[in-house]
């Protein structure tokens, strides 16, 4: 009988997803610039430059200085990149140098953008127990 109940418990849990919902709060959005806020969730691969390698993304209107977005992930660890897509081209537009972002950008764990080296996954990485508590990202405009 015990084996039967153990089997039933296993079968009922087998289809259960390990996805966890969490909130990302984006601060210091310059609403005067218009456009959209684009959020990318990455595993280690592709962070932060290869947006096509993001596990998921979400686009929302940049109409409030502080925005909260509910997301979900099954990853044990992840990094988040947020940018203010002012011109709607889907990419982080750079200034005349071709290096420095012209649009606002923010990373998990408030990793700062420094040059000439790109941000590191290890410095922005959030483990599951961290991101499930909620994440705050402050946009930086250069």
N, C-alpha and C positions, 0 to 999 in steps of 0.2 A: 504494500500500500504506500509506504514512504517513497519508494522508487517511482510510483505512478505520479504522486504529487510533485516530486522533484522534476520529472519529465514535463508535467504541465507548466510548472513555473519557468522552465527553460524555454519551452515553445512560446509562451506568452511574452517573454522578454526578448526573444530572438529578433522580432521585427521592430523593436524599439530603437529609435535613432539616438545617437549620442550628441545630437545637435544641442547647442546651448544658446539661448537668446541673451543678448547683452545690448547695452545702450552706449553709443558714441556721442559725446557732447563736443560740438565744434564751437570754439570761442573766437572772438575777434574777427568775425566776418565783416568785411568792408562792403556793406550793402549798396553804397553809392556806385560801386563798380558794376553792379548787375550780374548777369550770367548765372551759372550753376556751381554747386559744390559737388565734386566728384570724390567718392570714397572707394578706395581699393583695399581689399584684404589679401595679403600674400602669405603663402608658406615661404620657406627660405628662397625658393627659386624665383628669380626675377626682381626681387626687391632692390631698389625702389624704381628702377628705370624701365623695366619691361612690363608695361601695364597689361599687355596681352597675356602674361603669365599669372595674373592675379586670379585667385580662387573665386572671388566674387567682386562685384562692384555695384555701386548705387549712385544715381544722380538725383539731386534735389535742388530746388530753386534757392538761390542765395538772396533771400528776402528778409532775413533776420540776423542780427549780430551774434546771436547764440542759437545754435540749432541742435536738436537732439534727434538721433536716428536709431531705430531699433534694427539690429542685425542678428544673424545667427551663424554659427560656425561649429563644425565637428572637429576642427584642428586642435591638437594638443598644444601647439604654439603657433603664433602668427605675428605679423607686423602690419600696421595700418598706415596708409598714405592718403592724405586728403589734399586736394588742391581746388582753388577757386578758378574755375574755367570761365573767365570773363568774356572771352571772344567766342566761346562755343565750338572751338575746333577739336575738343576732346584730348588735347595734349597740353602739357605745361609749356606755355610760351616763354621763351627766353628773351633777355634784353639784347642790346646790340653786340654784346660779347659772345653770345651763343652759348654761354655757360650759366649765367645767373638767372634764376627764374624771375620773370616779369610779373607773374601772377602769384597770389598767396599760396603757400604750401605749408603743410604741417605733418608731423610724423608721430607715431606712438612713442611713448616715454619722453615726449618733448625733445627728441633728438634734434639738435641744431644743424642747419645746413652749413657746411664748411667747405671751403675750396682749397685745393683742387680735388680733394677726395670725395667721392659720393658717400651718402649715408650708409651705415653698416646695418645689416639685418640684426646682428647680435646686440646692438645698442638700442634697437627699437622693438625687439622681440618681447612678446607678452605670453606668458604661460596661461593655460586655460583658467586656473584658479584666479589669475589676475584679471583677465579680460571679462570674465563673467560678472565681476563686481562693477563693471562700467569703465569706460575709457574717456578721458578728456584730452582733446587735441587743440592746441592754440595755433591759429594760422599765423605765419610770418610773411610779411610783405617786404621784399628787399628794397 
